[in-house]
Amino acid sequence: MQESKNQEAKQGELKPDWKDFVALVMAAYSILLPPLLLIFGAAALVLLLFYLVF
């Protein structure tokens, strides 16, 4: 019974494991992090400029 389930899993659809999830999270961070850093950096520069001028 267990062997037939294993054979079905091997022949059928592959199930993602934790390594695939970690790779997906790392890919999402690598895509989302640079724009977020640009936005926060620009906001920090604007706030610093306002602090120095006013």
Number of C-alpha atoms within 10 A of each C-alpha: 5 6 8 9 10 11 10 11 12 11 9 9 8 9 8 8 8 8 9 11 11 11 11 12 12 12 12 11 12 11 11 11 12 11 11 12 11 11 12 12 12 12 12 12 12 12 12 11 11 10 9 8 7 5
